[in-house]
Amino acid sequence: MIPHDNPSAEQLVEAVREWLQRDVLTSTVGSVQFHTRVAINVLAMVERELQLGSAQAAAHQRRLATLGCADDADLAARIRNGELDDRLPEVRELVWESVRDKLAVANPKYLDPPG
Amino acid sequence: MDDLTAALSEVLGGSTITSVARLSGGASRDTFRFEADGRPLIMQRQRGGYERDMAVEATALRLAAAAGVPVAEVIAASTDPSALGASYLVVSAVEGETIARKILRDTEFGPARVALAGQFGVALARLHSADVSGVGDFPADDPLDTYRAVLDEVGHPHPALELAYRWLQQHQPASPPMVLVHGDFRLGNVIVGPEGLRAVIDWELAHLGDPMEDLGWLCVKAWRFGGTLPVAGVGTREQLIAAYQQAGGGAVDPDVVHWWEVFGTWKWGIICITQALAHTSGVSRSHELAAIGRRVCENEHDLFLALEGRW
């Protein structure tokens, strides 16, 4: 539980993003407009992380536990030193799931097939 | 600007300098456009604190020009800071488009899109035939070692990049004779007209290495800018390789080009990490740089695509 009043963090970020989209983007040009667009994308990413973050954290913890790893640093080290070489297809499958989770927050469009 | 105009006149043998204008440059350089006795020129000046020597670029440009690669003509270059306050390079101005999305989408570049993959193959074949016997201490490190060290330095764990590194290590091609490699040959670093390639620019990452590095980098998915075709979004690997071989570029093993494509995807992921670090470390505070940190997973995704069925 958190002690804060409404709106939620997600709703606050959403409000700022909507203002950037509605007022700032339309009244700027060039570099400032470009950086406004970047800011809108960043805030949309934060909103997605606030929505999906806790479920993704739980899923990630389960994947790491399946491989007997404490965290990503442990997993990265064991891939590098060859300790997981006899389980590589399984490791790749689980790492692929994490990559997809990262994309679902960072840039969901990237998961769509090209075309 | 008056000081700059006077200094430019001095390094250009007393030419009359007019129309000096600052262009939006990269992170490490200031770029100016001007005219010297009516001839349009571009001057790039190294910004303080950046170590890369402008001399590498000037040397690479001269070698590439001698080998028949379309490039801007080097008018003046020096690492002596006394004239312009830093290392500088003056080249002829080449008119045309560098923005990838325009080249890939605007109607006027339709003929260019048909021609570019072949023209890239020819330009690279010529570049890789450049005479490098006199280049002396040109950079020639093993890029896999170089970027492994960068990945270790950033300190954040990336299991997907480790999986790719293991594959890269186990499949690294034998070192061929070292040739002059551009190091960042892609849309964005070429000037294109409606008819096609006009000049290859941005030679500051030039080095001695495996010629296939340039071919593989050109196929990295990030450099298709949303286009579907593998070579810069405009052509097939077969077109590129056929043009390269026909122009005397030597036999090409598509598996080696693929290795360099995977390497390039991995390397670009690592560069994205360092871009975000430039923000978080305080070197260059910018939400744009910060956001690039969250693009690492795009490269991890592309690595899985490029390695599908090949692990």
Interface residues (C-beta under 8 A of the other chain):
Chain A: S31 H35 V38 A39 N41 V42 M45 D71 D72 A73 L75 A76 A77 I79 R80 G82 L88 P89 V91 R92 V95 W96 S98 V99 R100 K102 L103 V105 A106 N107 Y110 L111 P114 G115
Chain B: S24 P157 H158 P159 A160 L161 E162 L163 Y165 R166 G226 T228 H287 E288 A290 A291 R294 R295 V296 C297 E298 E300 H301 F304 W311
